[in-house]
Amino acid sequence: MKIRLENGQEYRGESFGYPKNAIGEVVFNTLMCGYVEALTDPSYHGQILLLTYPLQGNYGVPDSLFESRRIQVSGLLIANHALYPAHFKHAHTLQEWLYSQKIPALHQVNTRALTQYLREKSTMKGLLVSQEGEYPQAAEVDTIIYSEEECVFHSGDLKVLVIDIGCKRNIIRSLCCRGVTVICIPWWKDWEQYIPECNGVVISNGPGNPNQYVELITRVKGLITLDMPIFGICLGHQLLSLAAGAVIEKMAYGHRSVNQPVRDERTRKCYITSQNHGYMVVKETLPEDWMPWFTNLNDYSNEGMYHKYKPIRSVQFHPEASPGPNDTAFLFDEFVYDMNAYGRTISVSSKYKAIENQVYDLEIRK
């Protein structure tokens, strides 16, 4: 069994997930724990995830606290997996979980060599071969999520519209825990009709190349003409940047870890953040009314921006963490403060009252 990169380079391994082949962009993450949250992160949709930490599955898989309904990666590559995990919330082994959701995986992979190769050559597509037979075609790779789910989570008088491009559940938890009612609408549906009811808008994280969301970028252009609080996270940051007129570039191997240092350019304070992205905003292309907000202290790439005159801002990292540090969770407090200042309070559409709190296993905790 093996992982074959698009340039012909191969690395051997042993199959321990579901016996099928998969294709996707091979990306690596350096996290030491948090594989459950990473595997269910919609930003990884359609990718083959390489975890660099040498032991995975040692605390098993719980029945909750996922970041979406299912595993989002198309395949998994690790060095070693634990057959007998130990944790009081352990319900399944990593192998059982992968098999139940039909996700192929390899262990005994030389993850150090593969990671070094990707750092040198940059990320590329790969074919994960866990069984002999027909191989998937590149055309099968789909990095856009078309969620059908429309939900409301009643938690207070303030209301925020979340444009769901692949939203992590902890974004919704983070808002609800601050007493905000969340109206979550898939990005491709008619979310504009709910703006008059809301005090603010969050543009969520999600998978894929931001330039492929042509229609959504046009709609976001209309959104930023409004004088209301808007908060973009990860892909949401990139889409806001494109709508404002900035340029996006693909990174050599991206930022995928839970220990990325960033600096707030207003206060000069530094924070450790959780990140998962393969594209970046070219800060020199930000229009006149937009200012760089955060900077990555490893490579000095842009990590956020804000509007000079409007309550619009965005970050390239994940302030909701899950996994990772909570250093920048205060950004949700600042956003809620902006919504309070904006001060509109209108009742939620009756359309949603029958389906409130219908997201599977959201586990909002105050």
MIVEXKE-786979 format. One record per residue (C-alpha): residue in one letter; z, y, x. Coordinates in steps of 0.1 Angstrom, whole numbers, padded with zeros to 4 digits, always signed. Example, Ala and Ser with C-alpha at 12.3 -4.5 7.8 and 13.67 -1.06 7.14 Angstrom:
REM MIVEXKE-786979
A+0078-0045+0123
S+0071-0011+0137
REM end
This chain:
REM MIVEXKE-786979
M+0000+0000+0000
K-0007+0035+0013
I-0013+0072+0007
R-0048+0082+0017
L-0054+0120+0023
E-0088+0135+0014
N-0097+0138+0051
G-0093+0101+0056
Q-0058+0101+0072
E-0037+0072+0059
Y+0000+0064+0059
R+0014+0030+0049
G+0042+0022+0026
E+0056-0003+0001
S+0052+0001-0037
F+0085+0004-0057
G+0074+0023-0088
Y+0049+0014-0115
P+0020-0006-0101
K-0009+0018-0105
N-0029+0042-0084
A-0028+0080-0087
I-0044+0111-0073
G-0030+0146-0068
E-0022+0173-0043
V+0003+0160-0018
V+0032+0184-0013
F+0066+0181+0003
N+0101+0192-0006
T+0130+0194+0019
L+0158+0191-0006
M+0187+0168+0002
C+0197+0162-0034
G+0183+0171-0068
Y+0154+0145-0070
V+0160+0141-0108
E+0155+0178-0114
A+0126+0180-0090
L+0107+0151-0105
T+0110+0165-0140
D+0101+0201-0129
P+0068+0210-0148
S+0057+0230-0117
Y+0050+0196-0100
H+0028+0185-0129
G-0001+0164-0114
Q+0011+0165-0078
I+0022+0137-0055
L+0056+0147-0043
L+0068+0138-0007
L+0106+0140-0003
T+0116+0146+0033
Y+0152+0136+0031
P+0154+0100+0043
L+0174+0085+0014
Q+0166+0089-0023
G+0181+0074-0054
N+0216+0070-0039
Y+0233+0086-0070
G+0209+0071-0095
V+0195+0087-0126
P+0216+0100-0155
D+0205+0101-0192
S+0205+0139-0193
L+0201+0172-0174
F+0163+0168-0169
E+0141+0199-0166
S+0115+0186-0191
R+0110+0155-0213
R+0096+0133-0186
I+0087+0129-0150
Q+0060+0154-0142
V+0047+0142-0108
S+0017+0119-0106
G+0033+0100-0077
L+0063+0099-0053
L+0066+0092-0016
I+0099+0086+0002
A+0113+0070+0033
N+0140+0048+0017
H+0154+0042-0018
A+0188+0030-0028
L+0189-0003-0047
Y+0225+0001-0057
P+0233+0038-0066
A+0268+0050-0071
H+0277+0079-0094
F+0298+0082-0126
K+0268+0095-0145
H+0244+0068-0131
A+0225+0051-0160
H+0194+0039-0142
T+0181+0034-0107
L+0153+0056-0094
Q+0130+0025-0094
E+0138+0017-0130
W+0132+0053-0141
L+0099+0055-0123
Y+0088+0022-0138
S+0098+0031-0173
Q+0076+0062-0171
K+0047+0045-0154
I+0049+0066-0122
P+0037+0050-0090
A+0058+0054-0058
L+0059+0043-0022
H+0089+0039+0001
Q+0090+0030+0038
V+0066+0058+0043
N+0068+0077+0076
T+0077+0109+0058
R+0085+0128+0090
A+0050+0122+0104
L+0033+0129+0071
T+0052+0162+0066
Q+0044+0173+0102
Y+0007+0165+0095
L+0007+0185+0063
R+0024+0214+0081
E-0004+0214+0107
K-0034+0207+0084
S-0021+0222+0052
T-0017+0206+0018
M-0046+0185+0005
K-0054+0160-0022
G-0043+0124-0017
L-0048+0090-0033
L-0017+0070-0038
V-0027+0033-0036
S+0001+0010-0050
Q-0023-0018-0062
E-0058-0029-0053
G-0084-0022-0080
E-0101+0008-0095
Y-0092+0041-0080
P-0088+0073-0101
Q-0113+0100-0097
A-0106+0136-0087
A-0118+0148-0121
E-0087+0131-0136
V-0063+0156-0120
D-0050+0180-0146
T-0026+0207-0134
I-0023+0226-0167
I+0004+0218-0194
Y-0006+0223-0230
S+0028+0220-0247
E+0028+0217-0285
E+0066+0225-0288
E+0077+0257-0306
C+0114+0262-0307
V+0143+0286-0313
F+0177+0284-0298
H+0202+0306-0317
S+0228+0320-0293
G+0232+0357-0301
D+0218+0389-0315
L+0195+0397-0286
K+0162+0378-0288
V+0138+0369-0260
L+0104+0355-0262
V+0098+0328-0236
I+0061+0322-0229
D+0061+0285-0220
I+0036+0276-0192
G+0058+0247-0181
C+0092+0262-0186
K+0122+0245-0169
R+0150+0238-0193
N+0175+0256-0171
I+0157+0289-0178
I+0165+0284-0215
R+0201+0273-0207
S+0206+0303-0185
L+0195+0327-0213
C+0215+0309-0240
C+0246+0309-0219
R+0244+0347-0219
G+0243+0350-0256
V+0206+0354-0260
T+0185+0337-0288
V+0155+0322-0272
I+0121+0319-0290
C+0100+0295-0269
I+0062+0295-0275
P+0035+0276-0256
W+0014+0300-0235
W-0019+0291-0253
K-0006+0298-0288
D-0003+0331-0306
W+0029+0344-0291
E+0020+0380-0295
Q+0030+0380-0332
Y+0067+0374-0322
I+0070+0403-0298
P+0081+0428-0326
E+0111+0406-0332
C+0122+0404-0296
N+0142+0425-0271
G+0124+0411-0241
V+0098+0386-0227
V+0101+0359-0200
I+0070+0345-0185
S+0080+0311-0173
N+0072+0289-0143
G+0045+0263-0144
P+0020+0243-0125
G-0014+0249-0109
N-0035+0277-0095
P-0026+0310-0113
N-0062+0321-0111
Q-0072+0293-0136
Y-0053+0310-0164
V-0080+0335-0171
E-0073+0340-0208
L-0035+0343-0203
I-0039+0369-0175
T-0059+0390-0200
R-0032+0387-0226
V-0005+0395-0200
K-0024+0427-0192
G-0018+0438-0228
L+0018+0428-0226
I+0026+0450-0196
T+0013+0481-0215
L+0044+0478-0237
D+0076+0496-0228
M+0099+0465-0231
P+0118+0443-0206
I+0096+0416-0190
F+0108+0390-0165
G+0084+0367-0147
I+0096+0336-0128
C+0074+0318-0102
L+0040+0313-0119
G+0051+0341-0143
H+0054+0363-0112
Q+0019+0354-0100
L+0004+0360-0135
L+0021+0394-0138
S+0008+0403-0104
L-0028+0393-0113
A-0026+0412-0146
A-0014+0443-0126
G-0043+0440-0102
A-0028+0423-0072
V-0044+0395-0052
I-0031+0359-0050
E-0036+0336-0019
K-0031+0299-0015
M-0004+0291+0011
A-0009+0266+0039
Y+0018+0242+0025
G+0039+0264+0002
H+0076+0268-0003
R+0092+0238-0018
S+0129+0235-0010
V+0164+0247-0020
N+0172+0267+0011
Q+0147+0296+0012
P+0162+0329+0024
V+0151+0361+0007
R+0160+0397+0011
D+0163+0422-0017
E+0143+0452-0004
R+0164+0477-0025
T+0198+0466-0014
R+0189+0447+0019
K+0212+0419+0007
C+0201+0383+0015
Y+0202+0352-0008
I+0194+0315-0005
T+0170+0304-0032
S+0153+0274-0048
Q+0115+0276-0046
N+0085+0255-0057
H+0051+0272-0053
G+0019+0269-0033
Y+0005+0304-0039
M+0017+0339-0030
V+0011+0375-0040
V-0004+0396-0012
K+0021+0424-0012
E-0004+0449+0003
T-0025+0446-0028
L+0002+0456-0052
P-0009+0486-0073
E+0007+0521-0068
D+0031+0517-0097
W+0045+0484-0084
M+0070+0478-0056
P+0079+0447-0035
W+0113+0435-0046
F+0121+0404-0025
T+0108+0392+0008
N+0109+0357+0023
L+0128+0358+0056
N+0110+0328+0071
D+0074+0340+0068
Y+0079+0375+0052
S+0057+0367+0022
N+0063+0384-0011
E+0090+0370-0033
G+0091+0395-0061
M+0081+0429-0075
Y+0092+0455-0100
H+0075+0484-0119
K+0085+0519-0108
Y+0088+0532-0144
K+0090+0503-0168
P+0117+0475-0171
I+0092+0449-0158
R+0101+0427-0128
S+0094+0392-0115
V+0104+0368-0087
Q+0086+0341-0069
F+0117+0319-0066
H+0139+0301-0092
P+0170+0321-0101
E+0179+0293-0126
A+0181+0269-0097
S+0185+0233-0109
P+0183+0220-0082
G+0195+0245-0056
P+0220+0274-0051
N+0229+0298-0078
D+0229+0329-0056
T+0204+0348-0077
A+0216+0338-0112
F+0227+0374-0116
L+0191+0383-0122
F+0194+0369-0157
D+0224+0392-0162
E+0203+0422-0151
F+0175+0411-0175
V+0200+0408-0204
Y+0213+0443-0195
D+0177+0456-0198
M+0173+0440-0232
N+0206+0455-0244
A+0193+0489-0232
Y+0161+0483-0251
G+0182+0477-0281
R+0161+0461-0308
T+0177+0436-0331
I+0155+0420-0357
S+0160+0386-0374
V+0142+0355-0362
S+0112+0344-0383
S+0121+0321-0411
K+0093+0298-0399
Y+0116+0287-0370
K+0149+0282-0389
A+0140+0247-0399
I+0132+0236-0363
E+0159+0254-0343
N+0173+0235-0313
Q+0146+0208-0314
V+0140+0206-0277
Y+0149+0171-0266
D+0182+0169-0247
L+0184+0206-0238
E+0221+0204-0232
I+0229+0241-0234
R+0264+0247-0221
K+0285+0278-0224
REM end
